[in-house]
Amino acid sequence: MCLLFHAALVNLVGKLFTTSQLPISTMRSYASLAALLRALSKHYCQVLLWTAVVLLILLNFVSLTIGTDVWQVPSIPVYCSASAPSPTREPRVALIVVHTGYSPGWCRMQVSSILSRVSVTTIGMGANYTHTSRPSLLLDCITDEELRDEDVVVVFDGGDTMFTGPLGIKQAVEDFVATTAPTADAFNATAVHRGEATAPLLFESDPVCYAPQMELMVPWGPQENFAKCGWYYERVWEAAKSSADQRMVRFLASGYRFLAGGGMVGRVWAFREAYKAYASLLATSDKWWCDQSIWSLLHVWSVTRDTNVTADFRIRYGLLSLDYNNSFFLTPRSGAFGSPALYHFPGSPYFWDKMPTLLNRTTWVDWLRYSPDVMNETRDFVQNATVKIYDADRKAKTISFPEVCSLNDVLNPEWLALPLSK
């Protein structure tokens, strides 16, 4: 083939300069082209080889784009497993939901995780659920899984969330690991303050300020829940604006500036430290039922460094902040934007009438609509998937996904777009 290619080039160059029918002006315009062809003819084998390599790369890219091989999307190890810790390994990343029973919403979340190439562990299955018990259940999982200080936990609501695809969660985790302190000794509050590092514990951000039990600690001010929450958060903006080099607290046009308890990501060491303040505040009253109210108060007190607040309730400045960029979590109240790893749909399922549009923004749903071959491959992949469950007694088991969720439902885009119960 190299010889044939060489002969063709030589013949073409010769014709360019021996065709007497061409006018002089046209022949001059061919001079540069002929010089290029001479160089190509001299290195014909190398040119042919590199052309073949480029074509193979382009063909491989096209095949990935159109989904002929659905499962070649790169992923990262995201799991909550019982493997023994290694002193030299990379940080483990555990995706965890607290859910006490199988539900359609939970099945939708799980199939979105499977098709996003990540594994989500469910804890508290069969237990009596309370919002305020979620942090302690997470602490139990951290202990049971022997997670280390530098490991990362991503915790979110299990019945009203949905992954957007493999790349969203991959990018969010990689950025978080790269910009957060792996240990308490490495934590630099000044760097977080200036925006040079990320707080090692982030909660979901929301444009709605909802902390209905603030009155337990803040009996003064507005009485209406939303008004009181917004009023009390004003001290956060005042504290943030008092420092010219402050970059931790964000003032976004989108309004996503209030804490939501439906999603949290953090280094294990940071969660353990913050949990001490959470447990101390929880112990002040048996009336607490809303963990989001507790975390909102702790967030305000951490940012403002209010010395009038008991030291046990104050989390170190810079340790706790919000996912202002919506890298991990987005509640699309006015529509979707950015590239979040997860969509969150709090409140009544019937409130989310734009679910079909949001579902179409995910990358994995296309695999349920491709050619019959791709759809069959997708079905086989999901059918062979397993999920890890911790029951109320903290006993772990791995079960087949089709045993608890209908494949006909979870592989049907029309069903996935319905207002599913949590």
DRENDO-1510 file (C-alpha; in Angstrom, 1 decimal, always signed):
<recs>
REC; n; res; u; v; w
REC; 1; MET; +0.0; +0.0; +0.0 .
REC; 2; CYS; +2.9; +2.4; +0.8 .
REC; 3; LEU; +4.3; +1.8; -2.7 .
REC; 4; LEU; +1.0; +2.5; -4.4 .
REC; 5; PHE; +0.5; +5.7; -2.3 .
REC; 6; HIS; +4.1; +6.8; -3.3 .
REC; 7; ALA; +3.5; +6.1; -7.0 .
REC; 8; ALA; +0.3; +8.0; -7.0 .
REC; 9; LEU; +1.9; +11.1; -5.4 .
REC; 10; VAL; +4.8; +11.0; -7.8 .
REC; 11; ASN; +2.5; +10.7; -10.8 .
REC; 12; LEU; +0.4; +13.7; -9.6 .
REC; 13; VAL; +3.4; +15.9; -9.0 .
REC; 14; GLY; +4.7; +15.1; -12.5 .
REC; 15; LYS; +1.4; +15.9; -14.1 .
REC; 16; LEU; +1.2; +19.3; -12.4 .
REC; 17; PHE; +4.4; +20.4; -14.2 .
REC; 18; THR; +4.1; +18.6; -17.5 .
REC; 19; THR; +0.6; +19.6; -18.5 .
REC; 20; SER; +1.3; +22.0; -21.4 .
REC; 21; GLN; -2.4; +22.8; -21.7 .
REC; 22; LEU; -2.4; +24.8; -18.5 .
REC; 23; PRO; -1.7; +28.6; -18.7 .
REC; 24; ILE; +1.4; +30.0; -17.0 .
REC; 25; SER; -0.6; +31.7; -14.3 .
REC; 26; THR; -2.4; +28.5; -13.3 .
REC; 27; MET; +0.9; +26.6; -13.2 .
REC; 28; ARG; +2.4; +29.2; -10.9 .
REC; 29; SER; -0.6; +28.8; -8.5 .
REC; 30; TYR; +0.2; +25.1; -8.4 .
REC; 31; ALA; +3.8; +25.6; -7.3 .
REC; 32; SER; +3.2; +25.6; -3.6 .
REC; 33; LEU; +0.8; +22.7; -3.8 .
REC; 34; ALA; +3.4; +20.7; -5.8 .
REC; 35; ALA; +6.1; +21.5; -3.2 .
REC; 36; LEU; +3.8; +20.1; -0.5 .
REC; 37; LEU; +3.1; +17.0; -2.5 .
REC; 38; ARG; +6.8; +16.4; -3.1 .
REC; 39; ALA; +7.3; +16.5; +0.7 .
REC; 40; LEU; +4.4; +14.1; +1.1 .
REC; 41; SER; +5.8; +11.7; -1.5 .
REC; 42; LYS; +9.2; +11.7; +0.3 .
REC; 43; HIS; +7.6; +10.7; +3.6 .
REC; 44; TYR; +4.6; +8.7; +2.2 .
REC; 45; CYS; +4.7; +5.9; +4.7 .
REC; 46; GLN; +4.8; +8.2; +7.7 .
REC; 47; VAL; +1.9; +10.2; +6.3 .
REC; 48; LEU; -0.2; +7.1; +5.6 .
REC; 49; LEU; +0.5; +5.8; +9.1 .
REC; 50; TRP; -0.5; +9.0; +10.9 .
REC; 51; THR; -3.6; +9.4; +8.7 .
REC; 52; ALA; -4.7; +5.9; +9.7 .
REC; 53; VAL; -4.2; +6.8; +13.4 .
REC; 54; VAL; -6.2; +10.0; +13.2 .
REC; 55; LEU; -9.0; +8.2; +11.4 .
REC; 56; LEU; -9.1; +5.5; +14.1 .
REC; 57; ILE; -9.3; +8.1; +16.8 .
REC; 58; LEU; -12.1; +9.9; +15.0 .
REC; 59; LEU; -14.0; +6.7; +14.4 .
REC; 60; ASN; -13.6; +5.7; +18.1 .
REC; 61; PHE; -14.9; +9.1; +19.2 .
REC; 62; VAL; -17.9; +8.8; +16.9 .
REC; 63; SER; -18.7; +5.4; +18.2 .
REC; 64; LEU; -18.7; +6.7; +21.8 .
REC; 65; THR; -20.8; +9.7; +20.9 .
REC; 66; ILE; -23.6; +7.7; +19.2 .
REC; 67; GLY; -23.6; +5.1; +22.0 .
REC; 68; THR; -22.6; +2.0; +20.1 .
REC; 69; ASP; -20.8; +1.0; +23.2 .
REC; 70; VAL; -22.7; +2.5; +26.1 .
REC; 71; TRP; -20.4; +1.3; +28.9 .
REC; 72; GLN; -17.1; +2.9; +27.7 .
REC; 73; VAL; -17.7; +6.1; +29.6 .
REC; 74; PRO; -14.8; +6.7; +32.0 .
REC; 75; SER; -15.8; +6.6; +35.7 .
REC; 76; ILE; -14.2; +6.9; +39.1 .
REC; 77; PRO; -14.4; +4.4; +42.0 .
REC; 78; VAL; -17.4; +5.6; +44.0 .
REC; 79; TYR; -18.6; +3.1; +46.6 .
REC; 80; CYS; -19.1; +2.2; +50.2 .
REC; 81; SER; -17.6; -1.3; +50.5 .
REC; 82; ALA; -16.0; -3.4; +53.2 .
REC; 83; SER; -12.6; -3.6; +51.7 .
REC; 84; ALA; -9.7; -3.1; +54.2 .
REC; 85; PRO; -8.2; +0.4; +54.1 .
REC; 86; SER; -4.8; +0.8; +52.4 .
REC; 87; PRO; -2.3; +3.3; +53.7 .
REC; 88; THR; -1.3; +4.2; +50.1 .
REC; 89; ARG; -4.7; +4.2; +48.3 .
REC; 90; GLU; -6.6; +7.2; +47.0 .
REC; 91; PRO; -9.5; +8.6; +49.0 .
REC; 92; ARG; -12.6; +6.4; +48.9 .
REC; 93; VAL; -15.8; +8.1; +47.9 .
REC; 94; ALA; -19.1; +6.8; +49.4 .
REC; 95; LEU; -22.5; +7.7; +47.9 .
REC; 96; ILE; -25.1; +7.1; +50.6 .
REC; 97; VAL; -28.8; +7.6; +51.1 .
REC; 98; VAL; -30.9; +7.2; +54.2 .
REC; 99; HIS; -34.1; +5.4; +53.2 .
REC; 100; THR; -36.3; +3.1; +55.2 .
REC; 101; GLY; -38.2; +1.3; +52.5 .
REC; 102; TYR; -38.2; +0.5; +48.8 .
REC; 103; SER; -40.2; +3.0; +46.8 .
REC; 104; PRO; -40.7; +4.1; +43.1 .
REC; 105; GLY; -38.7; +7.3; +43.7 .
REC; 106; TRP; -35.9; +5.2; +45.3 .
REC; 107; CYS; -35.9; +2.9; +42.2 .
REC; 108; ARG; -35.6; +5.9; +39.9 .
REC; 109; MET; -32.7; +7.2; +41.8 .
REC; 110; GLN; -31.0; +3.8; +41.8 .
REC; 111; VAL; -31.4; +3.2; +38.0 .
REC; 112; SER; -30.0; +6.7; +37.4 .
REC; 113; SER; -27.0; +5.8; +39.5 .
REC; 114; ILE; -26.5; +2.5; +37.8 .
REC; 115; LEU; -26.5; +4.1; +34.3 .
REC; 116; SER; -24.3; +6.9; +35.7 .
REC; 117; ARG; -21.7; +4.2; +36.6 .
REC; 118; VAL; -21.8; +4.7; +40.3 .
REC; 119; SER; -23.0; +2.7; +43.3 .
REC; 120; VAL; -25.3; +4.1; +46.0 .
REC; 121; THR; -25.5; +2.5; +49.4 .
REC; 122; THR; -28.8; +2.7; +51.3 .
REC; 123; ILE; -28.7; +2.8; +55.1 .
REC; 124; GLY; -31.5; +2.6; +57.6 .
REC; 125; MET; -33.6; +0.2; +55.6 .
REC; 126; GLY; -36.5; -0.9; +57.8 .
REC; 127; ALA; -35.8; +1.6; +60.6 .
REC; 128; ASN; -38.1; +4.1; +62.0 .
REC; 129; TYR; -37.2; +7.3; +60.1 .
REC; 130; THR; -36.7; +10.7; +61.6 .
REC; 131; HIS; -34.9; +13.6; +59.9 .
REC; 132; THR; -32.8; +14.3; +62.9 .
REC; 133; SER; -31.4; +10.7; +63.0 .
REC; 134; ARG; -29.8; +10.9; +59.6 .
REC; 135; PRO; -26.4; +12.3; +60.8 .
REC; 136; SER; -26.0; +9.5; +63.4 .
REC; 137; LEU; -26.9; +6.8; +60.8 .
REC; 138; LEU; -24.2; +8.3; +58.6 .
REC; 139; LEU; -21.7; +8.2; +61.4 .
REC; 140; ASP; -22.6; +4.5; +61.9 .
REC; 141; CYS; -21.9; +3.8; +58.2 .
REC; 142; ILE; -18.6; +5.6; +58.3 .
REC; 143; THR; -17.6; +3.4; +61.3 .
REC; 144; ASP; -18.9; +0.2; +59.8 .
REC; 145; GLU; -17.2; +0.8; +56.5 .
REC; 146; GLU; -13.9; +1.8; +58.1 .
REC; 147; LEU; -13.7; +5.0; +56.2 .
REC; 148; ARG; -10.7; +7.1; +56.9 .
REC; 149; ASP; -10.4; +10.9; +57.7 .
REC; 150; GLU; -9.5; +11.7; +54.1 .
REC; 151; ASP; -12.3; +9.7; +52.5 .
REC; 152; VAL; -15.4; +11.5; +51.1 .
REC; 153; VAL; -19.1; +10.9; +51.8 .
REC; 154; VAL; -21.8; +12.2; +49.5 .
REC; 155; VAL; -25.2; +11.9; +51.3 .
REC; 156; PHE; -28.5; +12.9; +49.7 .
REC; 157; ASP; -32.3; +12.2; +49.8 .
REC; 158; GLY; -33.0; +8.8; +48.3 .
REC; 159; GLY; -36.6; +9.1; +47.1 .
REC; 160; ASP; -36.6; +12.5; +45.3 .
REC; 161; THR; -33.2; +12.7; +43.5 .
REC; 162; MET; -31.8; +11.6; +40.2 .
REC; 163; PHE; -28.3; +11.5; +38.8 .
REC; 164; THR; -27.6; +13.5; +35.6 .
REC; 165; GLY; -25.0; +11.2; +34.1 .
REC; 166; PRO; -21.5; +9.8; +34.6 .
REC; 167; LEU; -19.5; +13.0; +33.9 .
REC; 168; GLY; -21.4; +15.2; +36.4 .
REC; 169; ILE; -20.6; +13.1; +39.5 .
REC; 170; LYS; -17.1; +12.4; +38.2 .
REC; 171; GLN; -16.2; +16.1; +37.8 .
REC; 172; ALA; -17.9; +17.2; +41.1 .
REC; 173; VAL; -16.0; +14.6; +43.1 .
REC; 174; GLU; -12.6; +15.2; +41.4 .
REC; 175; ASP; -12.9; +19.0; +42.0 .
REC; 176; PHE; -13.9; +18.5; +45.6 .
REC; 177; VAL; -11.0; +16.1; +46.3 .
REC; 178; ALA; -8.6; +18.4; +44.6 .
REC; 179; THR; -9.6; +21.6; +46.6 .
REC; 180; THR; -10.4; +20.3; +50.1 .
REC; 181; ALA; -8.1; +19.5; +53.0 .
REC; 182; PRO; -7.7; +15.8; +53.4 .
REC; 183; THR; -7.1; +16.0; +57.2 .
REC; 184; ALA; -7.8; +18.3; +60.0 .
REC; 185; ASP; -4.1; +19.2; +60.2 .
REC; 186; ALA; -4.1; +20.3; +56.6 .
REC; 187; PHE; -7.1; +22.5; +57.0 .
REC; 188; ASN; -6.5; +26.2; +56.3 .
REC; 189; ALA; -9.4; +28.5; +57.2 .
REC; 190; THR; -7.7; +31.5; +55.6 .
REC; 191; ALA; -7.4; +29.7; +52.3 .
REC; 192; VAL; -11.1; +28.8; +52.4 .
REC; 193; HIS; -12.0; +32.4; +53.3 .
REC; 194; ARG; -10.1; +33.7; +50.3 .
REC; 195; GLY; -11.5; +31.2; +47.9 .
REC; 196; GLU; -8.2; +29.5; +47.4 .
REC; 197; ALA; -9.6; +26.2; +48.9 .
REC; 198; THR; -13.0; +24.7; +49.4 .
REC; 199; ALA; -14.7; +24.1; +52.7 .
REC; 200; PRO; -14.4; +20.4; +53.5 .
REC; 201; LEU; -18.1; +20.1; +54.3 .
REC; 202; LEU; -20.7; +21.4; +51.9 .
REC; 203; PHE; -24.5; +21.4; +52.0 .
REC; 204; GLU; -26.8; +21.8; +49.1 .
REC; 205; SER; -27.7; +25.4; +48.4 .
REC; 206; ASP; -31.3; +26.6; +47.8 .
REC; 207; PRO; -33.0; +29.8; +46.9 .
REC; 208; VAL; -35.7; +29.0; +49.5 .
REC; 209; CYS; -34.7; +29.7; +53.2 .
REC; 210; TYR; -36.6; +27.1; +55.2 .
REC; 211; ALA; -35.6; +26.3; +58.8 .
REC; 212; PRO; -39.0; +25.9; +60.6 .
REC; 213; GLN; -37.5; +25.2; +64.0 .
REC; 214; MET; -35.2; +28.2; +64.3 .
REC; 215; GLU; -37.5; +29.6; +67.0 .
REC; 216; LEU; -36.2; +27.0; +69.5 .
REC; 217; MET; -33.0; +28.9; +69.6 .
REC; 218; VAL; -34.1; +32.3; +68.2 .
REC; 219; PRO; -37.4; +33.2; +69.8 .
REC; 220; TRP; -37.2; +36.8; +68.7 .
REC; 221; GLY; -37.6; +38.4; +65.3 .
REC; 222; PRO; -40.3; +37.5; +62.7 .
REC; 223; GLN; -42.7; +34.7; +63.6 .
REC; 224; GLU; -43.4; +33.3; +60.1 .
REC; 225; ASN; -40.9; +30.5; +59.3 .
REC; 226; PHE; -39.6; +31.7; +55.9 .
REC; 227; ALA; -39.4; +35.3; +57.1 .
REC; 228; LYS; -37.5; +34.4; +60.2 .
REC; 229; CYS; -35.1; +32.2; +58.3 .
REC; 230; GLY; -34.3; +35.0; +55.8 .
REC; 231; TRP; -34.1; +37.6; +58.5 .
REC; 232; TYR; -31.6; +35.5; +60.5 .
REC; 233; TYR; -29.4; +34.8; +57.5 .
REC; 234; GLU; -28.9; +38.6; +57.0 .
REC; 235; ARG; -26.1; +38.4; +59.6 .
REC; 236; VAL; -24.3; +36.0; +57.3 .
REC; 237; TRP; -24.3; +38.6; +54.5 .
REC; 238; GLU; -23.2; +41.3; +56.9 .
REC; 239; ALA; -20.3; +39.2; +58.2 .
REC; 240; ALA; -19.2; +38.2; +54.6 .
REC; 241; LYS; -19.3; +41.8; +53.3 .
REC; 242; SER; -17.2; +43.0; +56.3 .
REC; 243; SER; -14.0; +41.4; +54.8 .
REC; 244; ALA; -12.7; +42.6; +51.4 .
REC; 245; ASP; -10.9; +39.4; +50.6 .
REC; 246; GLN; -13.8; +37.1; +51.6 .
REC; 247; ARG; -14.7; +34.5; +48.8 .
REC; 248; MET; -16.3; +31.7; +50.8 .
REC; 249; VAL; -19.9; +33.1; +51.0 .
REC; 250; ARG; -21.3; +33.7; +47.6 .
REC; 251; PHE; -23.9; +36.3; +46.5 .
REC; 252; LEU; -25.3; +34.7; +43.4 .
REC; 253; ALA; -27.9; +36.2; +41.1 .
REC; 254; SER; -29.6; +32.8; +41.0 .
REC; 255; GLY; -30.4; +33.2; +44.7 .
REC; 256; TYR; -29.0; +29.8; +45.7 .
REC; 257; ARG; -27.6; +31.0; +49.0 .
REC; 258; PHE; -29.5; +29.2; +51.8 .
REC; 259; LEU; -28.7; +25.8; +53.3 .
REC; 260; ALA; -30.8; +22.7; +52.4 .
REC; 261; GLY; -30.4; +19.5; +54.2 .
REC; 262; GLY; -31.2; +17.2; +51.3 .
REC; 263; GLY; -27.6; +17.0; +50.1 .
REC; 264; MET; -24.2; +17.0; +51.8 .
REC; 265; VAL; -20.7; +16.2; +50.7 .
REC; 266; GLY; -17.7; +16.2; +53.0 .
REC; 267; ARG; -14.4; +14.7; +54.1 .
REC; 268; VAL; -15.0; +12.2; +56.9 .
REC; 269; TRP; -12.9; +14.2; +59.3 .
REC; 270; ALA; -14.9; +17.4; +58.7 .
REC; 271; PHE; -18.2; +15.6; +59.1 .
REC; 272; ARG; -17.0; +14.0; +62.4 .
REC; 273; GLU; -16.0; +17.4; +63.7 .
REC; 274; ALA; -19.2; +19.1; +62.6 .
REC; 275; TYR; -21.3; +16.3; +64.1 .
REC; 276; LYS; -20.1; +17.2; +67.6 .
REC; 277; ALA; -21.8; +20.6; +67.3 .
REC; 278; TYR; -24.9; +19.0; +65.7 .
REC; 279; ALA; -25.3; +16.5; +68.5 .
REC; 280; SER; -24.8; +19.2; +71.2 .
REC; 281; LEU; -27.5; +21.3; +69.7 .
REC; 282; LEU; -29.8; +18.4; +69.2 .
REC; 283; ALA; -29.5; +17.5; +72.9 .
REC; 284; THR; -30.9; +20.9; +74.0 .
REC; 285; SER; -34.5; +19.9; +73.3 .
REC; 286; ASP; -36.6; +16.8; +72.6 .
REC; 287; LYS; -38.7; +19.0; +70.2 .
REC; 288; TRP; -36.2; +18.9; +67.4 .
REC; 289; TRP; -37.5; +17.1; +64.3 .
REC; 290; CYS; -35.9; +19.1; +61.5 .
REC; 291; ASP; -32.2; +18.5; +60.9 .
REC; 292; GLN; -32.2; +21.3; +58.3 .
REC; 293; SER; -33.0; +23.8; +61.0 .
REC; 294; ILE; -30.1; +22.6; +63.2 .
REC; 295; TRP; -27.6; +22.7; +60.3 .
REC; 296; SER; -28.9; +26.1; +59.2 .
REC; 297; LEU; -28.2; +27.5; +62.7 .
REC; 298; LEU; -24.8; +25.9; +62.8 .
REC; 299; HIS; -24.0; +27.4; +59.4 .
REC; 300; VAL; -25.0; +30.9; +60.5 .
REC; 301; TRP; -23.0; +30.7; +63.7 .
REC; 302; SER; -20.0; +29.3; +61.9 .
REC; 303; VAL; -19.8; +32.0; +59.4 .
REC; 304; THR; -20.6; +34.9; +61.8 .
REC; 305; ARG; -18.3; +33.5; +64.5 .
REC; 306; ASP; -20.9; +34.7; +67.0 .
REC; 307; THR; -19.2; +34.7; +70.5 .
REC; 308; ASN; -22.6; +35.0; +72.1 .
REC; 309; VAL; -23.3; +31.4; +71.0 .
REC; 310; THR; -22.0; +28.6; +73.2 .
REC; 311; ALA; -18.7; +27.3; +72.0 .
REC; 312; ASP; -20.1; +23.7; +71.7 .
REC; 313; PHE; -22.5; +25.0; +69.0 .
REC; 314; ARG; -19.8; +26.8; +66.9 .
REC; 315; ILE; -18.2; +24.9; +64.0 .
REC; 316; ARG; -14.8; +26.2; +63.1 .
REC; 317; TYR; -14.9; +29.0; +60.5 .
REC; 318; GLY; -14.3; +27.8; +57.0 .
REC; 319; LEU; -15.2; +24.1; +57.7 .
REC; 320; LEU; -18.9; +24.4; +56.8 .
REC; 321; SER; -20.2; +26.1; +53.6 .
REC; 322; LEU; -22.6; +25.5; +50.8 .
REC; 323; ASP; -22.5; +24.0; +47.3 .
REC; 324; TYR; -22.9; +27.5; +45.7 .
REC; 325; ASN; -21.8; +26.3; +42.3 .
REC; 326; ASN; -24.5; +23.5; +42.4 .
REC; 327; SER; -21.7; +21.1; +41.3 .
REC; 328; PHE; -23.3; +18.2; +43.3 .
REC; 329; PHE; -26.9; +19.2; +43.9 .
REC; 330; LEU; -29.5; +21.3; +42.2 .
REC; 331; THR; -33.1; +21.8; +43.1 .
REC; 332; PRO; -34.3; +23.2; +39.7 .
REC; 333; ARG; -37.1; +25.4; +41.0 .
REC; 334; SER; -37.0; +27.7; +38.0 .
REC; 335; GLY; -35.5; +25.2; +35.6 .
REC; 336; ALA; -32.2; +23.4; +35.2 .
REC; 337; PHE; -28.8; +25.1; +34.6 .
REC; 338; GLY; -25.2; +24.2; +34.9 .
REC; 339; SER; -23.9; +20.7; +35.2 .
REC; 340; PRO; -25.0; +19.3; +38.6 .
REC; 341; ALA; -24.3; +15.7; +39.5 .
REC; 342; LEU; -27.8; +15.3; +40.9 .
REC; 343; TYR; -31.2; +16.8; +40.6 .
REC; 344; HIS; -33.3; +17.2; +43.8 .
REC; 345; PHE; -37.1; +17.4; +43.8 .
REC; 346; PRO; -38.2; +18.2; +47.4 .
REC; 347; GLY; -41.8; +18.6; +48.4 .
REC; 348; SER; -44.8; +17.0; +46.7 .
REC; 349; PRO; -44.0; +14.9; +43.6 .
REC; 350; TYR; -46.9; +16.6; +41.8 .
REC; 351; PHE; -45.1; +20.0; +42.2 .
REC; 352; TRP; -42.5; +18.9; +39.6 .
REC; 353; ASP; -44.6; +19.1; +36.4 .
REC; 354; LYS; -41.4; +19.8; +34.4 .
REC; 355; MET; -40.0; +16.3; +35.2 .
REC; 356; PRO; -40.1; +15.2; +31.5 .
REC; 357; THR; -38.0; +18.1; +30.5 .
REC; 358; LEU; -35.5; +17.6; +33.4 .
REC; 359; LEU; -35.3; +13.9; +32.6 .
REC; 360; ASN; -34.4; +14.7; +29.0 .
REC; 361; ARG; -31.5; +16.8; +30.3 .
REC; 362; THR; -29.8; +13.7; +31.7 .
REC; 363; THR; -27.4; +11.8; +29.5 .
REC; 364; TRP; -28.3; +8.3; +30.7 .
REC; 365; VAL; -32.0; +8.4; +29.6 .
REC; 366; ASP; -30.9; +8.4; +25.9 .
REC; 367; TRP; -29.7; +4.8; +26.4 .
REC; 368; LEU; -33.4; +3.9; +27.0 .
REC; 369; ARG; -34.3; +5.3; +23.6 .
REC; 370; TYR; -31.6; +4.1; +21.2 .
REC; 371; SER; -31.7; +1.3; +18.8 .
REC; 372; PRO; -33.1; -2.1; +20.0 .
REC; 373; ASP; -29.5; -3.4; +20.3 .
REC; 374; VAL; -28.4; -0.6; +22.6 .
REC; 375; MET; -31.7; -0.9; +24.6 .
REC; 376; ASN; -31.2; -4.6; +25.0 .
REC; 377; GLU; -27.6; -4.0; +26.2 .
REC; 378; THR; -28.8; -1.4; +28.6 .
REC; 379; ARG; -31.5; -3.8; +30.0 .
REC; 380; ASP; -28.9; -6.6; +30.5 .
REC; 381; PHE; -26.6; -4.2; +32.3 .
REC; 382; VAL; -29.3; -3.0; +34.7 .
REC; 383; GLN; -30.6; -6.5; +35.1 .
REC; 384; ASN; -27.2; -7.7; +36.4 .
REC; 385; ALA; -26.8; -4.7; +38.8 .
REC; 386; THR; -26.8; -5.1; +42.5 .
REC; 387; VAL; -27.5; -2.6; +45.4 .
REC; 388; LYS; -26.0; -2.5; +48.9 .
REC; 389; ILE; -28.4; -2.2; +51.8 .
REC; 390; TYR; -27.9; -1.7; +55.5 .
REC; 391; ASP; -30.8; -2.7; +57.6 .
REC; 392; ALA; -32.0; -1.2; +60.9 .
REC; 393; ASP; -29.5; -3.4; +62.8 .
REC; 394; ARG; -26.6; -2.2; +60.7 .
REC; 395; LYS; -26.3; -5.5; +58.9 .
REC; 396; ALA; -25.2; -5.2; +55.3 .
REC; 397; LYS; -26.4; -7.2; +52.4 .
REC; 398; THR; -26.1; -7.0; +48.6 .
REC; 399; ILE; -29.3; -7.7; +46.6 .
REC; 400; SER; -30.2; -8.0; +43.0 .
REC; 401; PHE; -31.7; -4.7; +41.7 .
REC; 402; PRO; -34.5; -6.4; +39.8 .
REC; 403; GLU; -35.6; -8.1; +43.0 .
REC; 404; VAL; -36.8; -4.8; +44.5 .
REC; 405; CYS; -37.5; -2.7; +41.4 .
REC; 406; SER; -39.5; -3.5; +38.2 .
REC; 407; LEU; -37.2; -3.5; +35.1 .
REC; 408; ASN; -40.2; -2.6; +32.9 .
REC; 409; ASP; -40.8; +0.5; +35.0 .
REC; 410; VAL; -37.3; +1.8; +35.5 .
REC; 411; LEU; -36.4; +1.3; +31.9 .
REC; 412; ASN; -39.5; +3.2; +30.7 .
REC; 413; PRO; -38.8; +6.9; +30.2 .
REC; 414; GLU; -42.5; +7.7; +30.5 .
REC; 415; TRP; -42.7; +6.0; +33.9 .
REC; 416; LEU; -39.6; +7.7; +35.1 .
REC; 417; ALA; -41.2; +11.1; +34.3 .
REC; 418; LEU; -44.2; +10.4; +36.5 .
REC; 419; PRO; -44.7; +12.0; +40.0 .
REC; 420; LEU; -43.4; +9.0; +41.8 .
REC; 421; SER; -43.9; +8.4; +45.5 .
REC; 422; LYS; -40.8; +8.8; +47.7 .
</recs>
